[in-house]
């Protein structure tokens, strides 16, 4: 897990975040009235993450590695974090 600081900017440009912060942000989007799409830069495994709220407590994720796709282990960590917060994935795209 990275100790990078995640900014509070919810604009479409990526912001550096740790994996825990990304999962927290995904949870806030899924459970609240935040913007429907969020783009983050995840330095924990050199990837960007696009989060889209697709329903109540449900999100679609797109993970795009900076130097190829994220590892299966990193993808599993994101998936596990989502499920631990009581969220559902409507889709998960990795590239």
C-alpha positions as CSV (number, residue, x, y, z in Angstrom):
1,X,0.0,0.0,0.0
2,X,1.3,3.4,-0.9
3,X,1.6,6.4,1.4
4,X,0.9,8.9,-1.4
5,X,-1.4,11.8,-0.5
6,X,-4.7,11.9,-2.3
7,X,-5.9,15.4,-3.2
8,X,-9.5,16.4,-2.8
9,X,-9.9,17.5,-6.4
10,X,-12.8,15.5,-8.0
11,X,-12.1,16.9,-11.5
12,X,-11.5,14.5,-14.4
13,X,-7.7,14.7,-14.2
14,X,-6.0,11.9,-12.2
15,X,-4.9,12.6,-8.7
16,X,-2.4,10.4,-6.9
17,X,-3.9,8.1,-4.2
18,X,-3.0,5.0,-2.2
19,X,-5.0,1.9,-2.7
20,X,-6.9,2.4,0.6
21,X,-7.8,5.9,-0.5
22,X,-9.0,4.7,-3.8
23,X,-11.3,2.2,-2.2
24,X,-12.5,4.8,0.2
25,X,-13.3,7.2,-2.6
26,X,-15.1,4.4,-4.5
27,X,-17.2,3.7,-1.4
28,X,-18.2,7.4,-1.1
29,X,-19.2,7.6,-4.8
30,X,-21.2,4.4,-4.6
31,X,-23.0,5.3,-1.4
32,X,-23.4,9.1,-1.8
33,X,-24.3,11.9,-4.1
34,X,-20.8,12.4,-5.4
35,X,-20.1,13.0,-9.1
36,X,-21.0,9.9,-11.1
37,X,-17.5,9.4,-12.5
38,X,-14.1,9.8,-10.9
39,X,-10.6,9.4,-12.3
40,X,-7.7,8.7,-10.0
41,X,-4.1,7.9,-10.3
42,X,-3.1,4.8,-8.2
43,X,0.6,4.9,-7.4
44,X,0.3,1.7,-5.4
45,X,0.5,-0.3,-8.6
46,X,1.2,2.3,-11.3
47,X,-2.3,2.5,-12.8
48,X,-5.2,4.9,-13.3
49,X,-8.7,4.1,-12.1
50,X,-11.9,5.3,-13.5
51,X,-14.9,4.8,-11.2
52,X,-18.5,5.1,-12.4
53,X,-21.5,4.8,-10.2
54,X,-23.9,2.4,-11.9
55,X,-26.5,1.9,-9.2
56,X,-27.1,2.0,-5.4
57,X,-23.9,0.7,-3.8
58,X,-22.7,-0.4,-7.2
59,X,-19.8,0.8,-9.4
60,X,-18.0,0.0,-12.6
61,X,-14.2,0.2,-12.6
62,X,-11.7,0.6,-15.3
63,X,-8.1,-0.1,-14.3
64,X,-5.4,0.9,-16.8
65,X,-1.8,0.2,-16.0
66,X,0.9,2.7,-17.0
67,X,3.3,0.0,-18.2
68,X,0.9,-2.8,-19.1
69,X,-2.0,-4.2,-17.1
70,X,-2.0,-4.4,-13.3
71,X,-1.1,-7.7,-11.9
72,X,-3.8,-10.2,-11.0
73,X,-2.8,-9.8,-7.3
74,X,-3.4,-6.0,-7.4
75,X,-6.7,-6.4,-9.2
76,X,-7.8,-8.9,-6.5
77,X,-6.8,-6.4,-3.8
78,X,-9.1,-3.8,-5.4
79,X,-11.9,-6.3,-5.8
80,X,-11.6,-7.4,-2.2
81,X,-11.6,-3.9,-0.9
82,X,-14.7,-3.1,-2.8
83,X,-16.5,-6.2,-1.5
84,X,-15.3,-5.5,2.1
85,X,-17.2,-2.2,2.0
86,X,-20.4,-3.8,0.9
87,X,-20.2,-2.6,-2.7
88,X,-21.0,-4.5,-5.9
89,X,-19.0,-4.3,-9.1
90,X,-21.2,-4.1,-12.2
91,X,-18.1,-4.4,-14.3
92,X,-14.3,-4.5,-14.0
93,X,-12.2,-3.7,-17.0
94,X,-8.4,-4.2,-16.8
95,X,-6.0,-3.0,-19.4
